[in-house]
């Protein structure tokens, strides 16, 4: 242990430690208030940087809004307790082409949404949409991944769908994962 020689040094060290403890408590309270306190939110760091026109990595209030939207969508699709949520900031073109299995070169050539920032949200669970259009004709749509594209300016869902296998989104940018 570091031995401090005079009272002034010990007092300074005690003040620094006290401020660190207060900051940790403050961050914990902010996390509780923002709605992420009961869950563990972590941002995975991938080798891919943000796309040129992508929105910033969601934090604080923005992360809480996206989490609430994802949970409402999951509940409406008959899964009130999903296992996790993944959010990646990207562009509409990158999101569209990666969901259709065509990431990379085609995005650079396309004019569809190249500059439009979006959040791609993937919720993991067991979903069953009985009110979707094809459910009316007798087929019920099911899937283990509920995928939605959210406009960061308006916080509105632009499109959504269900997949039997979750898309690989780590190559689109830094992924924020919320585990339950």
C-alpha positions as CSV (number, residue, x, y, z in Angstrom):
1,X,0.0,0.0,0.0
2,X,1.2,3.5,-0.7
3,X,2.3,5.3,2.4
4,X,1.5,9.0,2.3
5,X,4.0,11.1,4.3
6,X,2.0,14.1,5.5
7,X,-1.6,14.9,6.4
8,X,-2.1,17.1,3.4
9,X,-1.3,14.2,1.0
10,X,-3.5,11.8,2.9
11,X,-6.4,14.4,2.9
12,X,-5.9,14.9,-0.9
13,X,-6.0,11.2,-1.5
14,X,-9.1,10.8,0.7
15,X,-10.9,13.6,-1.3
16,X,-10.0,11.9,-4.6
17,X,-11.3,8.5,-3.4
18,X,-14.5,10.2,-2.0
19,X,-15.2,12.0,-5.3
20,X,-14.7,8.7,-7.2
21,X,-17.2,7.0,-4.9
22,X,-19.7,9.8,-5.4
23,X,-19.3,9.7,-9.2
24,X,-19.9,5.9,-9.2
25,X,-23.1,6.4,-7.1
26,X,-24.2,9.2,-9.4
27,X,-23.7,7.1,-12.6
28,X,-25.7,4.3,-10.9
29,X,-28.6,6.6,-10.1
30,X,-28.6,8.0,-13.7
31,X,-28.7,4.4,-15.0
32,X,-31.6,3.6,-12.7
33,X,-33.6,6.7,-13.7
34,X,-33.0,6.1,-17.4
35,X,-34.6,2.7,-17.2
36,X,-31.5,0.6,-17.7
37,X,-30.8,-0.1,-14.1
38,X,-32.5,-3.5,-13.9
39,X,-30.6,-4.7,-16.9
40,X,-27.0,-4.9,-17.9
41,X,-26.1,-2.7,-20.9
42,X,-22.8,-3.1,-22.6
43,X,-21.3,-1.8,-25.8
44,X,-19.2,-4.3,-27.7
45,X,-16.2,-2.9,-29.5
46,X,-15.8,-4.3,-33.0
47,X,-13.1,-3.6,-35.6
48,X,-15.7,-1.7,-37.7
49,X,-16.1,2.0,-37.2
50,X,-19.3,3.9,-37.5
51,X,-20.6,4.4,-41.1
52,X,-20.0,7.9,-42.5
53,X,-23.6,9.1,-42.0
54,X,-24.6,6.8,-39.1
55,X,-26.0,8.3,-35.9
56,X,-23.9,8.2,-32.7
57,X,-23.9,5.2,-30.4
58,X,-27.0,5.4,-28.2
59,X,-26.5,6.2,-24.6
60,X,-28.6,7.4,-21.7
61,X,-32.0,8.7,-22.6
62,X,-31.7,7.6,-26.3
63,X,-30.8,4.1,-25.2
64,X,-33.7,4.0,-22.8
65,X,-36.1,5.1,-25.6
66,X,-34.8,2.4,-28.0
67,X,-35.1,-0.2,-25.2
68,X,-38.7,0.8,-24.4
69,X,-39.6,0.7,-28.1
70,X,-38.0,-2.8,-28.5
71,X,-39.8,-4.1,-25.5
72,X,-43.2,-2.8,-26.7
73,X,-42.6,-4.4,-30.1
74,X,-41.7,-7.7,-28.4
75,X,-44.8,-7.6,-26.2
76,X,-47.0,-6.9,-29.2
77,X,-45.5,-10.0,-30.8
78,X,-46.3,-12.3,-27.9
79,X,-43.0,-12.3,-26.1
80,X,-43.0,-10.1,-23.0
81,X,-39.6,-11.4,-21.8
82,X,-37.1,-11.3,-24.6
83,X,-33.5,-12.5,-23.9
84,X,-31.6,-9.6,-25.3
85,X,-31.6,-6.5,-27.5
86,X,-28.9,-5.5,-29.9
87,X,-28.7,-1.9,-31.3
88,X,-26.3,-0.7,-34.0
89,X,-26.1,2.8,-35.5
90,X,-25.8,2.6,-39.3
91,X,-27.4,3.9,-42.5
92,X,-30.6,2.7,-44.1
93,X,-28.7,1.3,-47.1
94,X,-26.3,-0.7,-44.9
95,X,-29.1,-2.0,-42.8
96,X,-31.2,-3.0,-45.8
97,X,-28.4,-4.8,-47.7
98,X,-27.1,-6.6,-44.6
99,X,-30.6,-7.9,-43.8
100,X,-31.0,-9.2,-47.3
101,X,-27.6,-10.8,-47.2
102,X,-25.8,-8.4,-49.6
103,X,-23.5,-6.3,-47.4
104,X,-20.6,-4.3,-48.9
105,X,-20.1,-3.3,-52.5
106,X,-23.7,-2.9,-53.5
107,X,-24.3,-0.3,-50.8
108,X,-21.7,2.0,-52.2
109,X,-23.4,1.8,-55.6
110,X,-26.9,2.2,-54.3
111,X,-28.6,5.5,-53.8
112,X,-31.2,4.1,-51.4
113,X,-30.7,5.6,-48.0
114,X,-26.9,5.9,-48.2
115,X,-27.0,9.2,-46.2
116,X,-30.0,8.4,-44.0
117,X,-29.0,7.5,-40.4
118,X,-30.9,4.7,-38.7
119,X,-30.6,2.4,-35.7
120,X,-30.9,-1.3,-36.5
121,X,-32.6,-3.0,-33.5
122,X,-32.6,-6.8,-33.1
123,X,-34.6,-8.3,-30.3
124,X,-33.9,-12.0,-29.4
125,X,-36.7,-14.2,-28.2
126,X,-39.7,-16.2,-29.4
127,X,-42.1,-14.1,-31.5
128,X,-45.5,-14.8,-33.0
129,X,-47.4,-12.1,-34.9
130,X,-51.0,-13.0,-35.1
131,X,-52.1,-9.5,-36.4
132,X,-49.6,-9.3,-39.3
133,X,-51.1,-9.2,-42.8
134,X,-50.3,-12.8,-43.7
135,X,-51.8,-13.9,-40.4
136,X,-55.2,-12.8,-41.7
137,X,-55.0,-15.4,-44.5
138,X,-54.3,-18.2,-41.9
139,X,-50.5,-18.1,-41.7
140,X,-49.0,-16.9,-38.4
141,X,-45.6,-15.3,-38.7
142,X,-43.1,-16.5,-36.2
143,X,-39.4,-16.0,-35.6
144,X,-36.6,-15.9,-33.0
145,X,-35.5,-12.4,-34.0
146,X,-37.6,-9.3,-34.2
147,X,-35.8,-6.7,-36.3
148,X,-36.7,-3.1,-36.7
149,X,-35.2,0.0,-38.3
150,X,-35.6,3.2,-36.3
151,X,-35.2,6.8,-37.4
152,X,-33.0,8.5,-34.7
153,X,-34.5,12.0,-35.5
154,X,-38.2,11.0,-35.0
155,X,-37.8,7.8,-33.0
156,X,-40.3,6.1,-35.3
157,X,-40.0,2.6,-36.6
158,X,-39.6,2.7,-40.4
159,X,-39.8,-1.0,-41.0
160,X,-39.8,-4.3,-39.0
161,X,-39.9,-8.0,-39.6
162,X,-39.2,-11.4,-38.1
163,X,-36.3,-13.8,-38.8
164,X,-35.7,-17.4,-37.8
165,X,-32.0,-16.6,-37.4
166,X,-30.7,-13.3,-36.1
167,X,-28.8,-11.2,-38.6
168,X,-25.0,-10.7,-38.1
169,X,-24.8,-7.0,-37.4
170,X,-21.3,-6.7,-35.9
171,X,-19.9,-5.6,-39.2
172,X,-22.2,-2.6,-39.4
173,X,-20.7,-0.7,-36.5
174,X,-20.4,-0.8,-32.7
175,X,-23.1,-2.9,-31.2
176,X,-24.9,-2.0,-28.0
177,X,-26.2,-5.2,-26.3
178,X,-28.8,-5.1,-23.5
179,X,-29.1,-8.4,-21.7
180,X,-31.9,-9.5,-19.4
